[in-house]
């Protein structure tokens, strides 16, 4: 809820902390994911001081209520308050949480609201905290992220608007979709069943698990460009997630 249009102040906004880094001598530069305002960059003044009230609040994966102000891209963060119970991520789930945070930092434009994506993010965190099927949680969020940001990931029709056939092999090329094998050498080869399973949010089949991972890794690399994700390489090194 906006407190004042004159001060550009936003109060008690649902947010998650995506990343923090030192800023000047005693402050932190904070990247927030806000439900109403998208990704926000803000300075938490004095947050590095031992007695700072905000210091202990700057924790990733926790739903917080944030208040900030500023009309420029870099805001001033005034306060953070707990909004819900703690979300505990451990081991591989913790690394996966940092991975999806890095995806948001790299792909989500600043101050571009995506309320559906905010909900998908919350659901992904809860799944990471409460399920052993981490790989499926990652595939679901990766696909939701690209779709919410407007990147076409057609799963039911090929590049010629023909329905995907379950028992047919395709090559999936970024910005085109599923193509006939003879029409391109680019992209990832997979079965139509994999695309249909992904459209149904069904990752039970082992082939679907393997090919969906290959597809999402290829698509994310395409849209991220030359700079690789630090957390993705760590996950590959750990478990091939």
Helices and strands as residue ranges (DSSP letters): E 2-4, E 9-23, E 27-34, E 38-44, G 55-57, E 64-69, E 74-82, H 91-107, H 115-130, H 134-148, E 169-173, E 177-179, G 181-183, E 188-191, H 192-199, H 206-224, H 230-239
